[in-house]
Amino acid sequence: MTVFLPRTALLTGVLTVAAVALSACSADPDASTTEGGKGAATATTADAAGGIGALAKAAKKEGTLHAIALPRDWANYGALMDGFTKKYGIKVEVENPKGASQDEISAVTSRKGQDNAPDVLDLGSSFAQSAAQQGLLAPYMVAGFADIPDVQRDSIGRWANDYGGYISFGCDARRVQTCPTSFKDLLQPQYKGKVSLNGNPTTSGSAFGAVYAAALARGGSFDDIQPGMDFFAKLRKIGNYTPVKSTAATIESGKTPISIDWDYLNAGYTDQFKSKGVDWTVTVPSDGKFSQYYSQAINKDAPHPAAARLWQEYLYSTEGQNLRLKGYARPALMDAMKKAGTLDKGAAAKLPKVSGTPTFPTETQQSNAKGVIAQSWG
């Protein structure tokens, strides 16, 4: 079964977004007001802010976009941040680039009204839904919002899928004699101390996806993630699982020779390690095909509301979506861009080959699965 975890649920209700106070250090108290006196903090579309040009001018006055947990080597964020800065002259500040989805939400709640609160969020699907339920997100619909599949966006624009990928096995073929191709393979004694995750599934969207994938491989379903929990408990018991968080540094040093992670991250490592003598191979497991999108959202109380909205427009533009593709991630607007003839075909041809028709778990199924993990993960 191929699964797209879409940050999905069609949540109801309407958020009323209050105007956001600007950073105390800003020299211009009206920096987030666009030409014509329209406030960016309450704008739900670029047109509502006076158009992209007016939004860009207001964002330029703000001068900064503040984000958390955006590594440059994750889904081509480095190129996206550089492209945004080059195009609009706005500096992108990233705090704690190796942080997880929960770190972003915690920063929003703990720094409300502060200058160092994050402007924008990149969240695993279940975390985006939680943030929307907590009333933390501002409704905003980018120019291409209608072309994002209905099941991959919030009905009032509090979040929308941006890019996704499949859970995969990355394997250092120099240190592992035979790389695994299925979750069943991971139970073999030759993998003792070699299997890792990119974080903790209670806080990391990729690790959460790995447990869900294992559940599907072991007879579970959207409604039953317990087989995935049982699988990792068994991996721990037999000594195959290592609690070391997999990163580029741990892979290069040999501490995590098998990493269960998104295919776009593992594929990116393959390119990164070529010059360092690491033979990093990538396989989508045959018995647990699971895919998830990551969502974009705006902090309801963003210190730089115009820059936050302009950043969203850039991410979902043709340029932004093709940059995702060049980082081996599948852009949310991929089908629409194919129809429009704007998709980078060369980059699309390099994506890992996966068969199957994606299906989607409901918000309730994801929330229940998250609850099971929270109660039982050691």
N, C-alpha and C positions, 0 to 999 in steps of 0.2 A: 504494500500500500504506500503510495506517495502522499505525503501530507504537507500542506502549506499552512503553517500557523500564522494567521494573518494579522495580528494585533487587532483582532477582528471584531469584535462584537458590534452589532448595530445598537449602540447605546442610545437611550432616549433622554429627553430633557433638554433644557436650554441653559447655557451658561451666560450670565450677564457679566461682562468683563469690565472691571473698573479701570479707569485711567491709571497708568503706571507712573510712579514717581521716578524722575531721572536720577542718575547718579549724582551724589552730592558734590562730586568733584567736577561736574560738567560746568563749563563756562557759560553755556546757553541753556536757560531753564526751559526754553521752548524748542529744544533740539528735535524732539519727536513729533512736533507738529508740522504737517506737510503744508505746502502752499495752498492757500485757500482756507487755512485754519482747521483742517481735518486732522484729528488725532490718530496717530498710528496705533496706539494702544487699544483702541476700540474697533479698528478696521478688521472686517472679516474677509475682505478681498482687497486686491491691489486697487481696484477701481474705487472702493470706499475710502482709500487713502489718497485719492486724486490721480491714480495711475502709477505705473512702474517708475516713471521719471520722477514724480513727486516723492514716491517712497524712497527711491535711491538718494535723492537730495537730503531727505530727513535722516536717513541712515548714515550718510556721509557726515552730517553734523554730529551725530552721536559718536561716530568714529570707531566704535569697537563692537565686536560680537563676542560674548563670553559663553563658553561651552565647557562641559565636563565629560570626561571619558570618551574622547574621540582620538584614538591612535592614528597616526599618519599612515600606518600600514594596514589599516582595517578598511576594506571595501573602497580603497583608493581615496581615503579622506585627505591624504597629503595633497594630491593633485586638485581636489575640490576646494580645499582651503586656499591654496595658491591661486587658483583660477578666480575665486570670489574676490580675493584681495586685489588681484591685478585688474579685474573688471570694474570694481566699484571703489577701490581705495580704502577699504575698511579692514582693519586689523582683526584677525581671529585669534582670540586668546583661549587656550585649552588648558584646563586644570585637571590634574590626575588622569592623564590619557589612558592609563591602564585600568581605570575604574570600571565598575559594572553598572547595570541598569538601576539597581537599587540605590547605588551611590548618587545617581542623578536625582532620583526622587527625594532622597533624604536631604540633598542640598537645597532643593526647592522648598521643602517644608521647614527646614531649620534656618533658612536665610531669607525668609519672606520680608520684603521691604528693604533689604540690604543691597548695597552696590555690587557685591560679589556673587549675587544669586545667578544661576545659569539663565541665559536668555532662551536657549533652545535645548531640546532633548532628543536623543536617539535611544529608543527603548525596545527591548524584546516585547513581543506582542502582549503577553500577559501583564507585563509591567505598564505598558501604555494604557491598557484597559483599567488597571488599578488607579493610575494617575487621573484618568478621566472621571472615574467614580468618586475620587476624593476632591474633585472640583479644582484641580491644579492647572488645567490646561485652557488655553485661549482658543476659541473657534477661529479658524482661518482656512480659506479655500484657495489654493494656488490656481494659476491659470489653467493647468491641466487636470484639475480635480475631477471633473466629470468623466475623464478617460480612465481613471483608476477604477478597477472593478468594484462594484458596490460592497462586496464582502471584504474588501481590503481597505476600507476607509470608514471612519465614523460619519454618521449621517449628517452631523452638524459641523464637521471639520475639526474636531479637537485633536485628532491624530489621523494619519494616513500612512499606508505602507509606502516605502521608498525603494528598498532593495532586499533581496533575499538569496538564499542558497540552501543546499542540502547538507545534512549531517554527513560527515565523511571521516575516513581514517587516513591520517597522514602518517607515513612510516619512513624511518631512516633505514634505507636498504643496506647501509654499511654496517649497522649494528643489529639488524634483525634479519635472520637468515631467510625466512619466508614471511612476507608481509600478509597480515590478515585481510580477508575480503568479506567477512561476515561477523556478526556479534558472536555467533557460536564459536568461531575460530579463536576469539579472545580468551576463551576458557582453557586453551591449551597451555601446558606447563612451560613451553618455550617462551611465553610472554610474561613470565614472572617479573614483577616490578617494573614493567615497561608501559603499562596503559595509563593514560592521563586524560584529564578534562581541562578545558580552558576556564577554570573557575569553579565556584560552588553553585549547584543548581537552585539554591534558594535565593541567590542574588544575580546570577549570570544567565542571560537568555540562551546562550549557546550550550551551556551545561544542562539547562532545563530541557532543551531540545534533544540532547544526547540521551537523557533518561527516557524521554518519550519515544525516541527511536528504538531504544532497547526494549521498551515495553511492546511495541508493535512487532519487533522481531521475535519476541518470546510469548506470543499468544495474547497480548493485551489489546487494548483499543483506545479510542478517544476517551471512553468512559472508565478505563481501567489502566492506570499507569503503574499499578503495583508490581506487575511482572518486571518492569524496568528497575524499580527499586530493589526487587529481589535479585535481579541480575548483578547489579553493582555490589550488593551485599555479598554475593558469592565471589565476585572478583576480589573483594577485600579479603575474604576468608581464605582464599587459596593463594593470596599474595600477588596477584597479577596487577591489581590497581595500585597506583602510587598517588598520594594526596598532593604531590607537587603540581602547582598550577602550570599548565603548559604555556610557554611564551616562546618567542623567537630565540631568546637567550638560553632557555632550558633545552630547547631542541638542539641548538648548535653545540651546547656543552655535553649532550648525550644523556641528560637527566630524564628527558621525556621522549624516548624514541618512537612511541606510538601516541598520537594525539587525536582524540575524537573532537572534531571541531567543524565549523562550516567549511564547505568546499572552497569558497572564495578565499578564505584565510589560508587554508592548506595549499591551494594552488599558488597563492602569492608567495608562500614560503619556498615553493619549488624554484621560482625565479630568483628569489633573494639568496638562496643557498648555493646556487650553481657555481658561483665563483669561490665558494668556501669549501668545496669538496664534499658537501652533504648531498647524498642521493635521496631526495625527499619525494616519495611517490604518494599519489592521492587516489583513493578508491571510495566510491559511494557503496556502502555495504549492501549486499544482495538481499539481506533478510530484514532490513529496517530502514526503508526509504522514507525519510522524514525531512520536510523542508519548512522553513519559517522565514517570514519577512520581518525586517526591522522597521519601525515606524518613526516618523518625524512628528514633533509637537513643539508648541511654543508655551513657555511658562506664562501663566496668566498674569503674573506680576513681573514680567521681564524688565530689567533695568534699561534695556535698549530695544524697545518694541519695534521700531522701524527696521533696524538691522536684523532682528529676528525674522520678520516677515519677508524681507528681501532675501535672506538666506534660504528660506523655504522656496521662494520662486526660483532661485538659482539651482537648487538641488533637483527640482522637478522640470527644469528646462531641458531641451534637447542636449545641450552641452553637458549639463550635470548628469543626466541619465546615461549618456554614452561614456562619461568618465567612470561611472559605477561599473558599466560593462567591461571597460578596460581593466578594472580591478577584479574581474571574474565574478562579479555579483550580478544577479538578474534584476534589472530595473523594473519597478512596478508598472511603468508605462511602456514596457517592451512590446506588447501586442499592438498598442496604438501607434508606436513608432514604426513598427513593421508595415502597417497599413499606410502610414504617411510617407514611407520611404526615407525616414530620417535615422534609422537604426544603423549603427556601425556593424556591418555584416562580418568584417574580419574579426572583430572582438567577439562577436556572438559565436563564431565558429570555434573559438578556443574554449568555450565553456565545457565542463565535464559532461559527458553524455549520460543522461538518465531517462529511462522510459517510465511510462505510467501517467495516469491522469490525476492531478492533485485534487484532494478533497479537503474540507475545512472543518475543524472542531468548533464548537460553539463557545461563547464566552463562559458559560457555566461549566463546560467540560474542562476548559483550561484552568479556571479558578479552582475547581475541585482537585485537578492534578497538582496544582501549585500547593494546595493545602496538604495533600498527602506527602509531598516532598518536605514541606516545612515541619511536619510532625515527625518524620522518620529519618531524614538524612542526618547522618552522624558527622 
